């Protein structure tokens, strides 16, 4: 067992979505209320994205690639963009 191996892993739902012929797809993690709380994938534009959401399914953090290289975006409690770093 590695040093970073969890002692216990409890997840309500993990889905792997193949979004069709445009080569996009996601790994989606849902909480016990069936809300998406995180996903990692490749969008229709061929860009990778990691999204973290709160327990209600509201997006709080996006990390992705774009034309300039990449960006990091975080939202505050009222779901307004509070931090945006674009490369």
Phi and psi in radians as a Rosetta constraint file:
Dihedral C 1 N 2 CA 2 C 2 CIRCULARHARMONIC -1.345 0.35
Dihedral N 2 CA 2 C 2 N 3 CIRCULARHARMONIC 2.885 0.35
Dihedral C 2 N 3 CA 3 C 3 CIRCULARHARMONIC -1.154 0.35
Dihedral N 3 CA 3 C 3 N 4 CIRCULARHARMONIC -0.495 0.35
Dihedral C 3 N 4 CA 4 C 4 CIRCULARHARMONIC -1.721 0.35
Dihedral N 4 CA 4 C 4 N 5 CIRCULARHARMONIC 0.143 0.35
Dihedral C 4 N 5 CA 5 C 5 CIRCULARHARMONIC -1.242 0.35
Dihedral N 5 CA 5 C 5 N 6 CIRCULARHARMONIC 2.267 0.35
Dihedral C 5 N 6 CA 6 C 6 CIRCULARHARMONIC -1.226 0.35
Dihedral N 6 CA 6 C 6 N 7 CIRCULARHARMONIC 2.566 0.35
Dihedral C 6 N 7 CA 7 C 7 CIRCULARHARMONIC -1.280 0.35
Dihedral N 7 CA 7 C 7 N 8 CIRCULARHARMONIC -0.597 0.35
Dihedral C 7 N 8 CA 8 C 8 CIRCULARHARMONIC -2.563 0.35
Dihedral N 8 CA 8 C 8 N 9 CIRCULARHARMONIC 2.351 0.35
Dihedral C 8 N 9 CA 9 C 9 CIRCULARHARMONIC -2.186 0.35
Dihedral N 9 CA 9 C 9 N 10 CIRCULARHARMONIC 2.029 0.35
Dihedral C 9 N 10 CA 10 C 10 CIRCULARHARMONIC -2.122 0.35
Dihedral N 10 CA 10 C 10 N 11 CIRCULARHARMONIC 2.059 0.35
Dihedral C 10 N 11 CA 11 C 11 CIRCULARHARMONIC -2.338 0.35
Dihedral N 11 CA 11 C 11 N 12 CIRCULARHARMONIC 2.367 0.35
Dihedral C 11 N 12 CA 12 C 12 CIRCULARHARMONIC -1.284 0.35
Dihedral N 12 CA 12 C 12 N 13 CIRCULARHARMONIC -0.694 0.35
Dihedral C 12 N 13 CA 13 C 13 CIRCULARHARMONIC -2.773 0.35
Dihedral N 13 CA 13 C 13 N 14 CIRCULARHARMONIC 2.322 0.35
Dihedral C 13 N 14 CA 14 C 14 CIRCULARHARMONIC -2.201 0.35
Dihedral N 14 CA 14 C 14 N 15 CIRCULARHARMONIC 2.184 0.35
Dihedral C 14 N 15 CA 15 C 15 CIRCULARHARMONIC -2.124 0.35
Dihedral N 15 CA 15 C 15 N 16 CIRCULARHARMONIC 2.499 0.35
Dihedral C 15 N 16 CA 16 C 16 CIRCULARHARMONIC -1.977 0.35
Dihedral N 16 CA 16 C 16 N 17 CIRCULARHARMONIC 2.031 0.35
Dihedral C 16 N 17 CA 17 C 17 CIRCULARHARMONIC -1.905 0.35
Dihedral N 17 CA 17 C 17 N 18 CIRCULARHARMONIC 2.136 0.35
Dihedral C 17 N 18 CA 18 C 18 CIRCULARHARMONIC -1.699 0.35
Dihedral N 18 CA 18 C 18 N 19 CIRCULARHARMONIC 2.006 0.35
Dihedral C 18 N 19 CA 19 C 19 CIRCULARHARMONIC -1.564 0.35
Dihedral N 19 CA 19 C 19 N 20 CIRCULARHARMONIC 0.376 0.35
Dihedral C 19 N 20 CA 20 C 20 CIRCULARHARMONIC 1.795 0.35
Dihedral N 20 CA 20 C 20 N 21 CIRCULARHARMONIC -2.766 0.35
Dihedral C 20 N 21 CA 21 C 21 CIRCULARHARMONIC -1.256 0.35
Dihedral N 21 CA 21 C 21 N 22 CIRCULARHARMONIC -0.206 0.35
Dihedral C 21 N 22 CA 22 C 22 CIRCULARHARMONIC -1.461 0.35
Dihedral N 22 CA 22 C 22 N 23 CIRCULARHARMONIC 0.187 0.35
Dihedral C 22 N 23 CA 23 C 23 CIRCULARHARMONIC 1.089 0.35
Dihedral N 23 CA 23 C 23 N 24 CIRCULARHARMONIC 0.488 0.35
Dihedral C 23 N 24 CA 24 C 24 CIRCULARHARMONIC -1.778 0.35
Dihedral N 24 CA 24 C 24 N 25 CIRCULARHARMONIC 2.734 0.35
Dihedral C 24 N 25 CA 25 C 25 CIRCULARHARMONIC -3.115 0.35
Dihedral N 25 CA 25 C 25 N 26 CIRCULARHARMONIC 2.875 0.35
Dihedral C 25 N 26 CA 26 C 26 CIRCULARHARMONIC -2.501 0.35
Dihedral N 26 CA 26 C 26 N 27 CIRCULARHARMONIC 2.676 0.35
Dihedral C 26 N 27 CA 27 C 27 CIRCULARHARMONIC -1.834 0.35
Dihedral N 27 CA 27 C 27 N 28 CIRCULARHARMONIC 2.099 0.35
Dihedral C 27 N 28 CA 28 C 28 CIRCULARHARMONIC -2.015 0.35
Dihedral N 28 CA 28 C 28 N 29 CIRCULARHARMONIC 2.346 0.35
Dihedral C 28 N 29 CA 29 C 29 CIRCULARHARMONIC -2.018 0.35
Dihedral N 29 CA 29 C 29 N 30 CIRCULARHARMONIC 2.235 0.35
Dihedral C 29 N 30 CA 30 C 30 CIRCULARHARMONIC -1.995 0.35
Dihedral N 30 CA 30 C 30 N 31 CIRCULARHARMONIC 2.636 0.35
Dihedral C 30 N 31 CA 31 C 31 CIRCULARHARMONIC -1.549 0.35
Dihedral N 31 CA 31 C 31 N 32 CIRCULARHARMONIC -3.055 0.35
Dihedral C 31 N 32 CA 32 C 32 CIRCULARHARMONIC -1.126 0.35
Dihedral N 32 CA 32 C 32 N 33 CIRCULARHARMONIC -0.368 0.35
Dihedral C 32 N 33 CA 33 C 33 CIRCULARHARMONIC -1.560 0.35
Dihedral N 33 CA 33 C 33 N 34 CIRCULARHARMONIC 0.150 0.35
Dihedral C 33 N 34 CA 34 C 34 CIRCULARHARMONIC 1.187 0.35
Dihedral N 34 CA 34 C 34 N 35 CIRCULARHARMONIC 0.363 0.35
Dihedral C 34 N 35 CA 35 C 35 CIRCULARHARMONIC -1.592 0.35
Dihedral N 35 CA 35 C 35 N 36 CIRCULARHARMONIC 2.417 0.35
Dihedral C 35 N 36 CA 36 C 36 CIRCULARHARMONIC -1.187 0.35
Dihedral N 36 CA 36 C 36 N 37 CIRCULARHARMONIC 2.202 0.35
Dihedral C 36 N 37 CA 37 C 37 CIRCULARHARMONIC -1.928 0.35
Dihedral N 37 CA 37 C 37 N 38 CIRCULARHARMONIC -0.285 0.35
Dihedral C 37 N 38 CA 38 C 38 CIRCULARHARMONIC -2.820 0.35
Dihedral N 38 CA 38 C 38 N 39 CIRCULARHARMONIC 2.533 0.35
Dihedral C 38 N 39 CA 39 C 39 CIRCULARHARMONIC -2.592 0.35
Dihedral N 39 CA 39 C 39 N 40 CIRCULARHARMONIC 2.645 0.35
Dihedral C 39 N 40 CA 40 C 40 CIRCULARHARMONIC -2.310 0.35
Dihedral N 40 CA 40 C 40 N 41 CIRCULARHARMONIC 2.247 0.35
Dihedral C 40 N 41 CA 41 C 41 CIRCULARHARMONIC -3.023 0.35
Dihedral N 41 CA 41 C 41 N 42 CIRCULARHARMONIC -2.942 0.35
Dihedral C 41 N 42 CA 42 C 42 CIRCULARHARMONIC -2.150 0.35
Dihedral N 42 CA 42 C 42 N 43 CIRCULARHARMONIC 2.150 0.35
Dihedral C 42 N 43 CA 43 C 43 CIRCULARHARMONIC -1.419 0.35
Dihedral N 43 CA 43 C 43 N 44 CIRCULARHARMONIC 3.123 0.35
Dihedral C 43 N 44 CA 44 C 44 CIRCULARHARMONIC -1.083 0.35
Dihedral N 44 CA 44 C 44 N 45 CIRCULARHARMONIC -0.435 0.35
Dihedral C 44 N 45 CA 45 C 45 CIRCULARHARMONIC -1.468 0.35
Dihedral N 45 CA 45 C 45 N 46 CIRCULARHARMONIC 0.080 0.35
Dihedral C 45 N 46 CA 46 C 46 CIRCULARHARMONIC 1.409 0.35
Dihedral N 46 CA 46 C 46 N 47 CIRCULARHARMONIC 0.174 0.35
Dihedral C 46 N 47 CA 47 C 47 CIRCULARHARMONIC -1.701 0.35
Dihedral N 47 CA 47 C 47 N 48 CIRCULARHARMONIC 2.471 0.35
Dihedral C 47 N 48 CA 48 C 48 CIRCULARHARMONIC -1.366 0.35
Dihedral N 48 CA 48 C 48 N 49 CIRCULARHARMONIC 2.611 0.35
Dihedral C 48 N 49 CA 49 C 49 CIRCULARHARMONIC -2.607 0.35
Dihedral N 49 CA 49 C 49 N 50 CIRCULARHARMONIC 2.465 0.35
Dihedral C 49 N 50 CA 50 C 50 CIRCULARHARMONIC -2.108 0.35
Dihedral N 50 CA 50 C 50 N 51 CIRCULARHARMONIC 2.162 0.35
Dihedral C 50 N 51 CA 51 C 51 CIRCULARHARMONIC -2.177 0.35
Dihedral N 51 CA 51 C 51 N 52 CIRCULARHARMONIC 2.312 0.35
Dihedral C 51 N 52 CA 52 C 52 CIRCULARHARMONIC -2.031 0.35
Dihedral N 52 CA 52 C 52 N 53 CIRCULARHARMONIC 2.308 0.35
Dihedral C 52 N 53 CA 53 C 53 CIRCULARHARMONIC -2.093 0.35
Dihedral N 53 CA 53 C 53 N 54 CIRCULARHARMONIC 2.856 0.35
Dihedral C 53 N 54 CA 54 C 54 CIRCULARHARMONIC -1.442 0.35
Dihedral N 54 CA 54 C 54 N 55 CIRCULARHARMONIC -3.089 0.35
Dihedral C 54 N 55 CA 55 C 55 CIRCULARHARMONIC -1.140 0.35
Dihedral N 55 CA 55 C 55 N 56 CIRCULARHARMONIC -0.284 0.35
Dihedral C 55 N 56 CA 56 C 56 CIRCULARHARMONIC -1.582 0.35
Dihedral N 56 CA 56 C 56 N 57 CIRCULARHARMONIC -0.123 0.35
Dihedral C 56 N 57 CA 57 C 57 CIRCULARHARMONIC 1.637 0.35
Dihedral N 57 CA 57 C 57 N 58 CIRCULARHARMONIC 0.161 0.35
Dihedral C 57 N 58 CA 58 C 58 CIRCULARHARMONIC -1.454 0.35
Dihedral N 58 CA 58 C 58 N 59 CIRCULARHARMONIC 2.293 0.35
Dihedral C 58 N 59 CA 59 C 59 CIRCULARHARMONIC -1.134 0.35
Dihedral N 59 CA 59 C 59 N 60 CIRCULARHARMONIC 2.253 0.35
Dihedral C 59 N 60 CA 60 C 60 CIRCULARHARMONIC -1.997 0.35
Dihedral N 60 CA 60 C 60 N 61 CIRCULARHARMONIC -0.593 0.35
Dihedral C 60 N 61 CA 61 C 61 CIRCULARHARMONIC -2.444 0.35
Dihedral N 61 CA 61 C 61 N 62 CIRCULARHARMONIC 2.314 0.35
Dihedral C 61 N 62 CA 62 C 62 CIRCULARHARMONIC -2.156 0.35
Dihedral N 62 CA 62 C 62 N 63 CIRCULARHARMONIC 2.325 0.35
Dihedral C 62 N 63 CA 63 C 63 CIRCULARHARMONIC -2.213 0.35
Dihedral N 63 CA 63 C 63 N 64 CIRCULARHARMONIC 2.171 0.35
Dihedral C 63 N 64 CA 64 C 64 CIRCULARHARMONIC -2.685 0.35
Dihedral N 64 CA 64 C 64 N 65 CIRCULARHARMONIC 2.962 0.35
Dihedral C 64 N 65 CA 65 C 65 CIRCULARHARMONIC -1.633 0.35
Dihedral N 65 CA 65 C 65 N 66 CIRCULARHARMONIC 2.714 0.35
Dihedral C 65 N 66 CA 66 C 66 CIRCULARHARMONIC -2.645 0.35
Dihedral N 66 CA 66 C 66 N 67 CIRCULARHARMONIC -2.973 0.35
Dihedral C 66 N 67 CA 67 C 67 CIRCULARHARMONIC -1.048 0.35
Dihedral N 67 CA 67 C 67 N 68 CIRCULARHARMONIC -0.524 0.35
Dihedral C 67 N 68 CA 68 C 68 CIRCULARHARMONIC -1.565 0.35
Dihedral N 68 CA 68 C 68 N 69 CIRCULARHARMONIC -0.122 0.35
Dihedral C 68 N 69 CA 69 C 69 CIRCULARHARMONIC 2.296 0.35
Dihedral N 69 CA 69 C 69 N 70 CIRCULARHARMONIC -0.989 0.35
Dihedral C 69 N 70 CA 70 C 70 CIRCULARHARMONIC 3.105 0.35
Dihedral N 70 CA 70 C 70 N 71 CIRCULARHARMONIC 2.980 0.35
Dihedral C 70 N 71 CA 71 C 71 CIRCULARHARMONIC -2.618 0.35
Dihedral N 71 CA 71 C 71 N 72 CIRCULARHARMONIC 2.805 0.35
Dihedral C 71 N 72 CA 72 C 72 CIRCULARHARMONIC -2.257 0.35
Dihedral N 72 CA 72 C 72 N 73 CIRCULARHARMONIC 2.242 0.35
Dihedral C 72 N 73 CA 73 C 73 CIRCULARHARMONIC -2.326 0.35
Dihedral N 73 CA 73 C 73 N 74 CIRCULARHARMONIC 2.322 0.35
Dihedral C 73 N 74 CA 74 C 74 CIRCULARHARMONIC -2.234 0.35
Dihedral N 74 CA 74 C 74 N 75 CIRCULARHARMONIC 2.512 0.35
Dihedral C 74 N 75 CA 75 C 75 CIRCULARHARMONIC -1.912 0.35
Dihedral N 75 CA 75 C 75 N 76 CIRCULARHARMONIC 2.592 0.35
Dihedral C 75 N 76 CA 76 C 76 CIRCULARHARMONIC -1.482 0.35
Dihedral N 76 CA 76 C 76 N 77 CIRCULARHARMONIC -2.995 0.35
Dihedral C 76 N 77 CA 77 C 77 CIRCULARHARMONIC -1.071 0.35
Dihedral N 77 CA 77 C 77 N 78 CIRCULARHARMONIC -0.540 0.35
Dihedral C 77 N 78 CA 78 C 78 CIRCULARHARMONIC -1.566 0.35
Dihedral N 78 CA 78 C 78 N 79 CIRCULARHARMONIC 0.216 0.35
Dihedral C 78 N 79 CA 79 C 79 CIRCULARHARMONIC 1.167 0.35
Dihedral N 79 CA 79 C 79 N 80 CIRCULARHARMONIC 0.427 0.35
Dihedral C 79 N 80 CA 80 C 80 CIRCULARHARMONIC -1.650 0.35
Dihedral N 80 CA 80 C 80 N 81 CIRCULARHARMONIC 2.546 0.35
Dihedral C 80 N 81 CA 81 C 81 CIRCULARHARMONIC -1.065 0.35
Dihedral N 81 CA 81 C 81 N 82 CIRCULARHARMONIC 2.137 0.35
Dihedral C 81 N 82 CA 82 C 82 CIRCULARHARMONIC -1.946 0.35
Dihedral N 82 CA 82 C 82 N 83 CIRCULARHARMONIC -0.468 0.35
Dihedral C 82 N 83 CA 83 C 83 CIRCULARHARMONIC -2.424 0.35
Dihedral N 83 CA 83 C 83 N 84 CIRCULARHARMONIC 2.314 0.35
Dihedral C 83 N 84 CA 84 C 84 CIRCULARHARMONIC -2.476 0.35
Dihedral N 84 CA 84 C 84 N 85 CIRCULARHARMONIC 2.076 0.35
Dihedral C 84 N 85 CA 85 C 85 CIRCULARHARMONIC -2.119 0.35
Dihedral N 85 CA 85 C 85 N 86 CIRCULARHARMONIC 2.077 0.35
Dihedral C 85 N 86 CA 86 C 86 CIRCULARHARMONIC -2.057 0.35
Dihedral N 86 CA 86 C 86 N 87 CIRCULARHARMONIC 2.260 0.35
